[in-house]
Amino acid sequence: MASPPLPANVHVSAHPLLRANLSQLRSHSTNARETKVLVHEIATILGCEALATVLSVVATGTGKTPLGTEYTTESIEPSSIALVPILRSGPGMLEAIQTLLPSSVPVHHLGLFRDPTTLQPVEYYDNLPFHRPSSSSSASSLQPQLQPPPTTTPNPAAAHLAILLDPVIATGNTASAAIHLLREWGVARVVMLSVLGSASGVRRAAEEWWPDGVELWVGGVDDVDVHVDGLGLDGGQVGLGLDGRGMIVPGLGDIGDRLFMTGAAGK
C-alpha cells in the first residue's frame, strides 16, 4: 500500500553521494568511528541543499585580492542564525553545519528524550536565551498537540532562523516539541535537518508549524508498513515506517548508541 504524499515543506534528498552514505550507515557492521563520519558527511550534503534555498546573498562592501584588485564582498541573509542540536545525537551533525556557514553563530542545545512507555518527549535541558513566560514552560513532558499557541510578545534574544539538528525523526514527537519550543522562543523560521525519518514522524513534525514556519530536509524517509510486510516485530505499529517500540523500520538502529558506543552498540 502506497503511503500518502509528504507535505510540501518536507524535502527528501536525492543526492547520489548522500544515498550511498545512508546505505552504508544502515549496516549493522558500521562501527562508531565510521558512523560519526557518515553522519557528518550526510549533514554536510543536507546543509548545502537546505541552506541554498533559505539563505540569500547580499553585497557587504568591497575588498582587495592579493593582486590588489578590488572586488565586491558578499555575505548571507538572514545573518541572525542559531544552530540548535537536540541532545544527545544532534551534536553529531553540528560541526558539518558550522563549517558550511561563513561566520560563527550561536549554538543552543535542547535536551529531550523519549519516554519509552508513552513515546512522548520529556524536556531535561534548554539553554535558549531570554525565556518568555508561558503556561507550558513548567511542564516536563511536552505534547505539542496539547500546548497553547505561542505568545506573540517579541523576544529580542531569538534568532531569525533556527537550524534544528537531529539525525533521526522517528515518531516525530520530539521534533514537534523542539519546533514548538523554538517558535515559542520567537524565531521567524525553523529549518530542521535529519539523516532519516519515518513517513509518519516526518509528517507530524512538518505539520507542527504549517505551512510557512518550518521546513524539513531529510536524507531519507522509511515508509515500510510493518503489518503488510510481515517483519515480525513486537508491539504493533505506532505509525508508517515505525514498529511498536517507535523505532524506524528498516531504519538505522539507535543512532545515539551507535555514535557513542552505549546500549546494545557498546557491547
Sequence and secondary structure as in RCSB ss.txt:
>XXXX:A:sequence
MASPPLPANVHVSAHPLLRANLSQLRSHSTNARETKVLVHEIATILGCEALATVLSVVATGTGKTPLGTEYTTES
IEPSSIALVPILRSGPGMLEAIQTLLPSSVPVHHLGLFRDPTTLQPVEYYDNLPFHRPSSSSSASSLQPQLQPPP
TTTPNPAAAHLAILLDPVIATGNTASAAIHLLREWGVARVVMLSVLGSASGVRRAAEEWWPDGVELWVGGVDDVD
VHVDGLGLDGGQVGLGLDGRGMIVPGLGDIGDRLFMTGAAGK
>XXXX:A:secstr
       TTEEE   HHHHHHHHHHH TT  HHHHHHHHHHHHHHHHHHHHHHH EEEEEEEEE TTS EEEEEE
EE   EEEEEEETTGGGGHHHHHHHSSS   B  EEEEE TTT  EEEEEE  SS    TTTT SB  GGGS   
  S  TTS SEEEEE SEESSSHHHHHHHHHHHHHT SEEEEEESEEEHHHHHHHHTTTTTTTEEEEES EE   
HHHHT   TT  SSTTB TTS BSS  S HHHHHHT GGGG 
